[in-house]
């Protein structure tokens, strides 16, 4: 006989969003069932944010060993043991794993079921031979690597973010399909760890970011020896001896370029994890982009919420965590909280990093017409000069009243440098708030303050101001 569990809230998916909902709800006295068919911690811990940043850190260390000459330090060619790089990556995962473990959540009082969940009806889910009946459900199943319909791809071995971190040997020549954040981060990490790398992108690499700042990142990657093919399609993929060949589309009537490599990484977007959930049985509307939700993150079945990547919106761990807070307020406290994605920042963790919030220059001009574009190069920052890291800038977009519409930073630790701008924009602060703050010297955080201060330069040094100063000198 099938066991039936009755609870207040059932969370499907133990990634960032699902774990946050489960932890928050159980600590507020709610009965919680958490269902996970794969690894606790989800994509971020096991296949995404954590291992990718660990691999990038290894690559950054290797790169630094060959760049000491400008400081008077003799460069050395690093000897890379890729098996130990693998151990480093998985050691980082292991250090974080206990926070997301079954043992921790069961210790909090969560009933954890390890198995694939599927809806039986609008109020019931089945997993691992058990049925769960809940007052509220939260679908937080995330996303996984999308596989584009490229002829021949199904007949060759290829890597995704779910398999690339298992390798204990560096690829000789890594071909990457996709020039988004995942593709570009993996390109630089592997190049710095000894592999040849070629990136193939049908449109523009880092195409969702400000093109002026993205170009600085792309220039650095090319300088490091990464081959980047932009604005070109793929005709087919095929085996090439022990390796892989990617045949690019040529001009009409002409064969395209043939690229060969030892390994292939597919990083061409994400797809929502909705298969086998039997969402139709619960009256949940969805399409190929994900589960449809309203501003309160409710599905078409108002007793069921969906959060994070599975909703098809911005696919970031911090967005899933933000969604978790919205759901807790709606489901537990009956507060009609709505998700607002206008102040969501994102970062591409290449070196230099590329960080952004709000509208790009092009988007702002399209929406508002005339805008103020404020720039401050890292070359004008004393700390950047001291560290010989002058490639980059802060770029702020504001309206004529000094209201911040968007901001981007490219440079070392740009994700950290962006935070004052995130705070300012999210709280409706104007450019004046940034311009008047006291920034410690010498720090790279000064770039945002200096960019903001340039908003007032035309006024401060105008003819009208000079005449006023002259008047005060004569009659003051």
C-alpha positions, 0 to 999 in steps of 0.5 A, a space after each residue: 500500500 502506497 504511503 501518503 504524507 500530508 504536509 503544509 508545503 512540498 518543495 520539488 527540487 533541492 537547488 538554491 531556490 528549493 532549499 531556501 524555501 524549505 529551510 525558511 518554511 520549516 524554521 517558521 513551524 511549517 511541515 515541509 517535504 522536500 523532493 530531489 531526484 538528483 544531487 542535493 544543492 542542484 545545478 549551482 553546487 554540483 555543475 554550475 556556479 561552484 565548480 566553474 568558479 573553482 576551475 576559473 580560480 585554478 586558471 587564474 593562479 596558473 595565468 598569474 605565474 607567467 605574468 610577474 615580469 612587470 613587477 620585477 618577478 621572473 615569469 615561470 611556466 606552470 606545471 599543471 596537474 589536471 587531476 589535482 585541478 579536478 580534486 581542487 574543484 571537487 574539494 570546493 564542492 565538498 566543503 560547501 556540500 554539508 550546508 545543502 545535505 540531506 542530513 542538515 535538512 532532516 536535522 532542521 525537520 524537513 522530510 527529504 524524499 530522494 526520488 523523481 516527483 510527478 503530479 498525480 492530481 492538483 493536490 498530490 505528488 508521487 515520489 519514491 513510492 510515496 504520495 505527498 498531499 500538501 496545502 501548497 507546492 513549490 516547483 524548483 526543478 531548475 534547468 539543464 543544458 539545452 542541446 541545439 538541433 545540429 546535424 550529427 551532434 547526436 552521433 559524437 561524444 560531447 560535454 556539457 556543464 554536467 560532465 566537464 567538471 568530471 575530467 581528470 585530463 585537460 583537453 588538447 583542443 576544446 571546441 565550444 558551441 556557445 559564446 554566453 557566460 558559461 562558454 566564455 568562462 570555460 574557454 578562459 579557464 581551460 585555455 589558462 590550464 593548457 588547452 587550445 580553445 575555439 569558441 563558435 557563436 551564431 550571433 555575438 559572444 556575450 551578446 546580452 551585455 553592453 557591447 562596449 564593455 563586452 569588447 574589452 573582455 573579448 579582446 583579452 580572451 583573444 589576447 590569451 590565444 582563444 579563437 572566437 568565431 562570431 556570427 556564423 552557423 554550424 552546418 554539422 558535427 562529425 567525428 574526426 579520428 579520435 576527435 571532433 570536427 565542426 563544419 561551419 556554414 559557408 557563403 552560398 554555394 561554398 563550403 565553410 571552414 572545418 574546425 577540428 578539436 579533441 573535445 566538444 563542449 555544448 554551452 548553447 543555452 538552457 532548458 527548463 526541467 519539466 519533463 516527467 513532472 506530469 504538470 498537466 495532471 495538476 493543471 499547470 501551464 507551461 511551454 518550452 520556455 518553462 512554467 508560466 507564472 504570475 507576478 506572485 510566482 503562482 502557476 495557473 494552479 494558484 496553490 502551486 508556485 514555481 521559482 528559479 530557472 524552471 520559470 524561464 526567466 533570468 537564470 541565476 542562483 541569486 534570482 532563485 534565492 530572491 524568488 524563494 523569499 517572494 514565495 515564503 511571503 505569499 505562501 506562509 504569510 499571505 502577503 501579496 508580494 510580487 517579484 520585481 526583476 528590474 534590479 537583478 544584477 549579473 556577472 560573467 566571471 571571466 578575467 576581467 569580470 563583466 558585471 551589469 545591472 539595469 538597462 544598457 545604453 542601447 536599451 535606455 536610449 530606446 526607452 527614454 531617448 536622451 540619456 546621460 552616459 558616464 564613463 570612468 576608465 580604470 586607467 584613471 584609478 590609482 589602485 588599478 595602476 598599482 596592480 597593473 590592471 588598467 583594462 576596464 571601466 565603469 559605465 553608468 547610464 542616467 536620465 537628465 535628473 540623475 536617476 540611475 537607469 543602468 550600470 556596467 563595470 568591466 575589470 578585476 572583481 567587477 561583480 564586487 565593485 558593482 554592489 554600490 550601484 546595485 544598492 543605489 539603483 534598487 533604492 532609487 538613489 540618484 547619481 548625487 548619492 554616489 558622487 558624494 560618498 567618501 570612498 577609501 583611497 586607493 580602491 577600485 571602488 572609486 571608479 563608480 564614484 568618479 563616473 557618477 561625479 562626471 555627471 556634474 562636470 558640465 555644470 561645474 565648469 560651465 561659463 555660468 559657474 565661472 562668472 558666478 565665481 568671478 562675481 563672488 571674488 569681486 563682491 563676496 
